[in-house]
Amino acid sequence: MNSSIILVLMVTFVVLLLLKVPVSVSIMVSSIIAMITCSTINVVAVPQRMYVSCEQFSLLAVPFFILAGGFMEGGGISQRIVNFASSLIGHIRGGLAMTSVLASMIFAGISGSAAADTAAIGSILIPAMEKDGYGKDMATSVVATGGAIGIIIPPSIPMVLLGVTCSISIGQLFLGGVIPGILVGLALMIVSGFYAKARCLPTYRRKTFKEVLIATKDAFWALLTIVIILGGIMSGVFTATESAAIAAVYTLIVGMFIYKELTLKKVYEILWKSSITTGVVVLCIATASAFGWILSAEGIPSLIANTIVSVSNSKIVIMLLINLVFLVLGMIMDIAPIILVVVPIMYPIATSLGISPIHFGIMTIVNMAIGQCTPPVGVALYVSMGISKAKIATIIRTYATYLLGMIMILLLVTFIPFLSEFLPRLLF
């Protein structure tokens, strides 16, 4: 094992990131430099590993879920989901914030992306919350943390990557995220209720049963997407990967022919943006795979695993350490590199402690969700701030309270395996 390769890899990677070089390019360049200077492995292995990592059929889910999110936002599906959620809980004090969380939970059942979830819901509800006196801090915080639920409640692009990387059933991971995702949503609603009461936010009349029925009818085709995706996976009609393609086709049909808000021009723009996003994600997957392969070839995963295990023999302490590593990395790295490089190191440690693959997978995903809304890399936070035009300094105190609620649920998921294992065991 060549310990110097760790130093070269990490220093080069961090320096490139500080120079604002894209993550995927930083990973690739640091891998090549480390191999040339500190390893006997032929540098030709880098493009080979990059190519092999992208050959897996399961990765087809990534572009299709990205496409489905775009069709939802452009086809009027997002607005109808918001209207439906508002008809149910909009009358509660702080109802707009709670509507944001509930709409994010519903949207999460279709898009599989935190960024898409945050953008779709935030563009509608942040201006409405600001108008009603919620303040930029609360509006930004609830939308950003709610948007992060997009990768916990199935379907989820990171779950696809995790399943491929660790050979865990993607269908079981999808089901395992349902209860934790709902708990995160409830925690965010509780925090919103606390702030609503403290700020004496306005209340509105409760929607009549007829009005709820009208909102439900209007959102029927949007809500049916969730039933089709999860129902198809659980019944075995199609795989988790195939569900992504079905979601993309279905949202296209609904947006164009039922709601009639998706024009050919919009479709072209969505296809263009989705192709760019897909290219970025896949390049990151490819380079991170090569990065992780170099680490494995040099025996670095074993070194890290032994270091963590040597700290304590306590299962609780080791699980907390794994969470701490994921939380810190989630603040400074994108999800794909963490899953493809770090998760394969932590996975054997977790399974050696008797943690099931599903339990470990969902614990990891909840950590990644918190990372999605934590600076300096939190994409959901920046999307939300971009909509509200808020500054991090003005929202940090309120934002920390919402993050604390998510961390409390993370601890529950970590130490109560039942929360992530119940549905997969019941239905598989």
C-alpha positions as CSV (number, residue, x, y, z in Angstrom):
1,M,0.0,0.0,0.0
2,N,1.5,3.4,-1.0
3,S,0.4,5.8,1.7
4,S,1.7,8.8,-0.3
5,I,-0.9,8.3,-2.9
6,I,-3.6,9.4,-0.3
7,L,-1.8,12.7,0.2
8,V,-1.4,13.4,-3.5
9,L,-5.0,12.4,-4.3
10,M,-6.6,14.5,-1.6
11,V,-4.3,17.6,-1.8
12,T,-4.7,17.7,-5.6
13,F,-8.4,17.2,-5.4
14,V,-8.9,19.9,-2.7
15,V,-6.7,22.4,-4.5
16,L,-8.6,21.9,-7.7
17,L,-11.9,22.4,-5.9
18,L,-10.6,25.6,-4.3
19,L,-9.7,26.8,-7.8
20,K,-13.3,26.2,-8.8
21,V,-12.5,23.4,-11.2
22,P,-15.6,21.2,-11.8
23,V,-15.9,18.3,-9.4
24,S,-15.7,15.6,-12.1
25,V,-12.6,17.2,-13.7
26,S,-11.0,17.6,-10.3
27,I,-11.5,13.9,-9.6
28,M,-10.1,12.8,-12.9
29,V,-7.1,15.1,-12.9
30,S,-6.2,14.2,-9.2
31,S,-6.5,10.5,-10.1
32,I,-4.1,10.8,-13.1
33,I,-1.6,12.9,-11.2
34,A,-1.6,10.4,-8.3
35,M,-1.1,7.4,-10.6
36,I,1.8,9.1,-12.5
37,T,3.6,10.2,-9.3
38,C,2.9,7.5,-6.7
39,S,1.6,4.4,-8.3
40,T,2.8,1.6,-10.6
41,I,-0.7,1.2,-12.1
42,N,-0.8,2.1,-15.8
43,V,-2.6,5.5,-16.3
44,V,-4.5,3.9,-19.2
45,A,-6.7,2.3,-16.5
46,V,-8.4,5.6,-15.8
47,P,-10.4,5.9,-19.1
48,Q,-11.0,2.1,-18.9
49,R,-12.6,2.3,-15.5
50,M,-14.6,5.4,-16.5
51,Y,-16.1,3.5,-19.5
52,V,-16.8,0.3,-17.5
53,S,-18.6,2.3,-14.7
54,C,-21.1,3.7,-17.2
55,E,-22.1,0.5,-18.8
56,Q,-24.5,-0.6,-16.1
57,F,-28.2,-0.8,-17.1
58,S,-29.4,0.6,-13.8
59,L,-27.8,4.0,-14.6
60,L,-30.4,4.5,-17.3
61,A,-32.7,5.6,-14.5
62,V,-30.7,8.8,-13.9
63,P,-31.5,10.6,-17.2
64,F,-35.1,9.5,-17.2
65,F,-35.8,10.8,-13.7
66,I,-34.1,14.1,-14.6
67,L,-36.3,14.2,-17.7
68,A,-39.5,13.4,-15.6
69,G,-38.7,16.2,-13.2
70,G,-38.4,18.7,-16.1
71,F,-41.7,17.6,-17.7
72,M,-43.4,18.0,-14.3
73,E,-42.2,21.5,-13.8
74,G,-43.0,22.6,-17.4
75,G,-46.3,20.7,-17.7
76,G,-48.2,22.2,-14.8
77,I,-48.0,19.1,-12.6
78,S,-46.0,21.0,-9.9
79,Q,-48.7,23.7,-9.5
80,R,-51.5,21.1,-9.2
81,I,-49.5,19.2,-6.5
82,V,-49.1,22.5,-4.6
83,N,-52.8,23.3,-4.9
84,F,-53.7,19.8,-3.7
85,A,-51.4,20.0,-0.7
86,S,-52.7,23.4,0.2
87,S,-56.3,22.2,0.1
88,L,-55.5,19.7,2.8
89,I,-53.4,21.7,5.3
90,G,-53.3,25.3,4.1
91,H,-55.7,26.4,6.8
92,I,-53.3,25.5,9.7
93,R,-51.2,28.4,11.1
94,G,-48.1,28.3,9.1
95,G,-50.0,26.4,6.4
96,L,-48.0,27.7,3.5
97,A,-44.8,26.3,5.0
98,M,-46.4,23.0,5.7
99,T,-47.9,22.9,2.2
100,S,-44.4,23.4,0.9
101,V,-43.2,20.3,2.8
102,L,-46.2,18.2,1.9
103,A,-45.9,19.2,-1.8
104,S,-42.2,18.4,-1.7
105,M,-43.0,14.9,-0.3
106,I,-45.5,14.3,-3.1
107,F,-43.2,15.7,-5.8
108,A,-40.4,13.5,-4.4
109,G,-42.5,10.5,-5.3
110,I,-42.0,11.4,-8.9
111,S,-38.9,13.4,-9.6
112,G,-36.1,11.6,-7.6
113,S,-34.1,14.8,-7.5
114,A,-33.6,17.3,-4.6
115,A,-32.8,20.2,-7.0
116,A,-35.9,19.6,-9.2
117,D,-38.1,19.3,-6.1
118,T,-36.7,22.5,-4.6
119,A,-37.0,24.5,-7.8
120,A,-40.5,23.3,-8.7
121,I,-42.0,24.0,-5.2
122,G,-39.9,27.0,-4.3
123,S,-40.8,29.0,-7.4
124,I,-44.4,28.8,-6.5
125,L,-44.4,29.0,-2.7
126,I,-41.5,31.2,-1.7
127,P,-43.0,34.4,-3.2
128,A,-46.4,33.4,-1.6
129,M,-44.8,32.9,1.9
130,E,-42.8,36.2,1.6
131,K,-46.1,38.0,0.7
132,D,-47.8,36.6,3.8
133,G,-45.0,37.7,6.2
134,Y,-43.2,34.4,6.7
135,G,-39.9,36.2,6.1
136,K,-37.1,35.2,3.7
137,D,-35.4,33.1,6.4
138,M,-38.3,30.8,7.0
139,A,-39.4,30.6,3.4
140,T,-36.0,29.8,2.2
141,S,-35.3,27.3,5.0
142,V,-38.5,25.3,4.7
143,V,-38.3,25.0,0.9
144,A,-34.6,24.0,0.9
145,T,-34.9,21.3,3.6
146,G,-38.2,20.1,2.2
147,G,-36.7,19.8,-1.3
148,A,-34.0,17.5,0.2
149,I,-36.7,15.0,0.9
150,G,-36.7,14.4,-2.9
151,I,-33.8,11.9,-2.6
152,I,-35.3,10.0,0.4
153,I,-38.9,9.3,-0.7
154,P,-38.7,7.0,-3.8
155,P,-37.9,7.2,-6.6
156,S,-34.4,8.5,-5.9
157,I,-31.5,9.0,-8.2
158,P,-28.9,8.6,-5.4
159,M,-30.6,5.4,-4.4
160,V,-30.1,4.1,-7.9
161,L,-26.4,5.0,-7.7
162,L,-26.1,3.4,-4.2
163,G,-27.8,0.2,-5.3
164,V,-25.5,-0.1,-8.3
165,T,-22.4,0.6,-6.3
166,C,-23.1,-1.8,-3.4
167,S,-25.2,-4.4,-5.3
168,I,-28.3,-3.6,-3.1
169,S,-31.8,-4.1,-4.4
170,I,-32.9,-0.7,-5.8
171,G,-36.5,-1.7,-5.3
172,Q,-35.9,-2.5,-1.6
173,L,-34.0,0.8,-1.2
174,F,-37.0,2.7,-2.7
175,L,-39.4,1.1,-0.2
176,G,-37.0,1.6,2.7
177,G,-37.0,5.4,2.1
178,V,-40.8,5.8,2.5
179,I,-41.1,5.9,6.3
180,P,-37.9,7.9,6.9
181,G,-38.9,10.4,4.2
182,I,-42.3,10.9,5.8
183,L,-40.7,11.3,9.3
184,V,-38.4,14.0,7.9
185,G,-41.4,15.8,6.4
186,L,-43.3,15.6,9.8
187,A,-40.2,17.0,11.6
188,L,-40.0,19.9,9.2
189,M,-43.8,20.6,9.7
190,I,-43.3,20.6,13.4
191,V,-40.5,23.2,13.2
192,S,-42.7,25.2,10.8
193,G,-45.6,25.1,13.3
194,F,-43.2,26.3,16.1
195,Y,-42.1,29.3,14.0
196,A,-45.7,30.1,12.8
197,K,-46.9,30.3,16.4
198,A,-43.9,32.4,17.5
199,R,-44.4,34.9,14.6
200,C,-48.2,34.9,14.8
201,L,-48.5,34.1,11.1
202,P,-52.0,34.3,9.5
203,T,-54.5,31.5,9.2
204,Y,-57.0,30.9,6.5
205,R,-60.4,29.3,6.3
206,R,-60.5,25.5,6.0
207,K,-61.3,24.3,2.5
208,T,-64.7,22.7,2.1
209,F,-65.0,19.1,1.2
210,K,-66.1,20.1,-2.3
211,E,-63.0,22.3,-2.7
212,V,-60.8,19.5,-1.6
213,L,-62.4,17.2,-4.1
214,I,-61.9,19.7,-6.9
215,A,-58.2,20.1,-6.0
216,T,-57.8,16.3,-5.8
217,K,-59.6,15.9,-9.2
218,D,-57.3,18.5,-10.8
219,A,-54.2,16.8,-9.4
220,F,-55.4,13.3,-10.1
221,W,-53.2,12.6,-13.1
222,A,-50.2,14.0,-11.2
223,L,-50.8,11.9,-8.1
224,L,-51.4,8.8,-10.3
225,T,-47.7,9.0,-11.3
226,I,-46.7,7.9,-7.7
227,V,-49.2,5.0,-7.8
228,I,-47.8,3.8,-11.2
229,I,-44.2,4.0,-10.2
230,L,-44.4,2.4,-6.7
231,G,-47.2,0.1,-7.6
232,G,-45.3,-1.2,-10.6
233,I,-42.1,-1.8,-8.7
234,M,-43.8,-3.5,-5.7
235,S,-46.0,-5.7,-8.0
236,G,-43.0,-6.7,-10.1
237,V,-44.6,-5.4,-13.3
238,F,-41.4,-3.4,-14.0
239,T,-38.0,-2.7,-12.4
240,A,-36.9,0.4,-10.6
241,T,-34.9,1.4,-13.7
242,E,-37.8,0.8,-16.0
243,S,-40.0,2.9,-13.7
244,A,-37.8,6.0,-14.6
245,A,-38.6,5.6,-18.3
246,I,-42.3,5.1,-17.6
247,A,-42.3,8.2,-15.3
248,A,-40.7,10.3,-18.1
249,V,-43.2,9.1,-20.8
250,Y,-46.2,9.5,-18.4
251,T,-45.3,13.0,-17.3
252,L,-44.8,14.0,-20.9
253,I,-48.2,12.7,-21.9
254,V,-49.9,14.3,-19.0
255,G,-48.2,17.7,-19.5
256,M,-48.9,17.8,-23.3
257,F,-52.3,16.1,-23.7
258,I,-54.1,16.3,-20.4
259,Y,-53.0,19.5,-18.8
260,K,-51.9,20.9,-22.2
261,E,-49.3,23.2,-20.7
262,L,-46.3,21.4,-22.2
263,T,-45.6,22.8,-25.7
264,L,-43.1,21.5,-28.2
265,K,-40.9,24.5,-27.5
266,K,-40.9,23.6,-23.8
267,V,-40.2,20.0,-24.5
268,Y,-37.2,20.9,-26.6
269,E,-35.8,23.2,-23.8
270,I,-36.4,20.4,-21.2
271,L,-34.6,17.8,-23.4
272,W,-31.7,20.2,-23.9
273,K,-31.4,21.0,-20.1
274,S,-31.8,17.4,-19.1
275,S,-29.1,16.2,-21.5
276,I,-26.7,18.8,-20.1
277,T,-27.5,17.7,-16.5
278,T,-27.2,14.0,-17.4
279,G,-23.8,14.6,-19.0
280,V,-22.6,16.3,-15.8
281,V,-23.9,13.5,-13.6
282,V,-22.6,10.7,-15.7
283,L,-19.1,12.3,-16.1
284,C,-19.0,12.6,-12.3
285,I,-20.0,9.0,-11.9
286,A,-17.3,7.9,-14.4
287,T,-14.5,9.9,-12.8
288,A,-15.5,9.0,-9.3
289,S,-15.5,5.3,-10.2
290,A,-11.9,5.6,-11.4
291,F,-11.0,7.5,-8.3
292,G,-12.5,4.8,-6.1
293,W,-10.8,2.0,-8.1
294,I,-7.4,3.6,-7.5
295,L,-8.1,3.9,-3.8
296,S,-9.1,0.2,-3.6
297,A,-6.1,-0.9,-5.6
298,E,-3.8,0.8,-3.2
299,G,-5.5,-0.7,-0.1
300,I,-6.8,2.6,1.2
301,P,-10.3,1.4,2.1
302,S,-8.8,-1.2,4.4
303,L,-6.7,1.5,6.1
304,I,-9.7,3.8,6.7
305,A,-11.9,0.9,7.8
306,N,-9.2,-0.3,10.3
307,T,-8.8,3.3,11.6
308,I,-12.5,3.7,12.3
309,V,-12.8,0.3,13.9
310,S,-9.7,0.9,16.1
311,V,-11.4,4.0,17.6
312,S,-13.9,1.9,19.5
313,N,-15.5,-1.5,19.7
314,S,-18.9,0.0,20.3
315,K,-21.4,-0.4,17.5
316,I,-23.1,2.8,18.5
317,V,-19.8,4.8,18.4
318,I,-18.9,3.4,15.0
319,M,-22.3,4.2,13.6
320,L,-22.0,7.7,14.9
321,L,-18.6,8.0,13.3
322,I,-19.9,6.8,10.0
323,N,-22.7,9.4,10.2
324,L,-20.2,12.1,11.1
325,V,-18.0,11.2,8.0
326,F,-21.1,11.3,5.7
327,L,-22.4,14.6,7.2
328,V,-19.0,16.3,6.8
329,L,-18.4,15.0,3.3
330,G,-22.0,16.0,2.3
331,M,-21.1,19.6,3.2
332,I,-18.1,19.7,0.8
333,M,-18.8,17.1,-1.9
334,D,-21.6,16.2,-4.4
335,I,-23.6,13.0,-3.7
336,A,-22.2,10.9,-6.6
337,P,-18.5,11.1,-5.6
338,I,-19.4,10.2,-2.0
339,I,-21.5,7.2,-3.0
340,L,-19.0,5.9,-5.5
341,V,-15.8,6.6,-3.6
342,V,-16.6,6.7,0.2
343,V,-19.7,4.4,0.5
344,P,-17.7,1.3,-0.7
345,I,-15.3,1.9,2.1
346,M,-18.0,2.3,4.8
347,Y,-20.3,-0.5,3.6
348,P,-18.1,-3.4,4.7
349,I,-17.6,-1.8,8.1
350,A,-21.4,-1.4,8.5
351,T,-22.2,-5.0,7.4
352,S,-19.5,-6.4,9.8
353,L,-21.4,-4.8,12.6
354,G,-24.6,-6.6,11.6
355,I,-26.2,-3.6,9.9
356,S,-28.4,-4.8,7.0
357,P,-27.7,-3.4,3.5
358,I,-31.1,-1.7,3.4
359,H,-30.6,-0.1,6.8
360,F,-27.1,1.2,5.8
361,G,-28.4,2.4,2.5
362,I,-31.2,4.5,3.9
363,M,-29.0,5.9,6.7
364,T,-26.6,7.0,4.0
365,I,-29.3,8.6,1.8
366,V,-30.7,10.6,4.8
367,N,-27.1,11.8,5.4
368,M,-26.9,12.8,1.7
369,A,-30.2,14.6,2.0
370,I,-28.9,16.7,4.8
371,G,-25.8,17.4,2.7
372,Q,-28.0,18.6,-0.1
373,C,-29.2,21.5,2.0
374,T,-26.0,22.3,3.9
375,P,-23.4,24.8,2.7
376,P,-20.9,25.1,1.1
377,V,-22.1,22.6,-1.6
378,G,-25.8,22.2,-0.7
379,V,-27.6,22.4,-4.0
380,A,-31.1,22.6,-2.5
381,L,-30.1,25.5,-0.3
382,Y,-28.6,27.4,-3.2
383,V,-31.6,26.8,-5.5
384,S,-33.9,28.0,-2.7
385,M,-31.7,31.1,-2.0
386,G,-31.6,31.8,-5.7
387,I,-35.4,32.1,-5.7
388,S,-35.8,34.1,-2.5
389,K,-32.6,36.3,-3.1
390,A,-31.8,35.7,0.6
391,K,-28.3,35.8,2.0
392,I,-26.9,32.9,4.1
393,A,-26.1,35.3,7.0
394,T,-29.8,36.3,7.3
395,I,-31.2,32.8,7.4
396,I,-28.6,30.8,9.3
397,R,-30.4,30.8,12.7
398,T,-33.7,29.7,11.3
399,Y,-32.1,27.3,8.9
400,A,-30.1,25.6,11.7
401,T,-33.4,24.8,13.5
402,Y,-34.7,23.0,10.4
403,L,-31.4,21.1,10.0
404,L,-31.6,20.1,13.6
405,G,-35.0,18.5,12.9
406,M,-33.5,16.5,10.0
407,I,-30.6,15.4,12.2
408,M,-33.0,14.1,14.9
409,I,-34.7,11.9,12.3
410,L,-31.3,10.7,11.0
411,L,-30.5,9.5,14.6
412,L,-33.8,7.7,14.7
413,V,-33.1,6.0,11.3
414,T,-29.6,5.1,12.5
415,F,-30.6,3.4,15.7
416,I,-34.1,2.0,14.8
417,P,-33.6,-0.3,11.8
418,F,-37.3,-1.0,11.8
419,L,-38.0,2.4,10.2
420,S,-36.1,1.5,7.0
421,E,-36.5,-2.3,7.0
422,F,-40.2,-2.7,7.6
423,L,-41.6,-2.1,4.2
424,P,-38.9,-4.0,2.2
425,R,-39.4,-7.0,4.5
426,L,-43.1,-6.8,4.2
427,L,-43.3,-6.5,0.4
428,F,-40.3,-8.4,-0.7
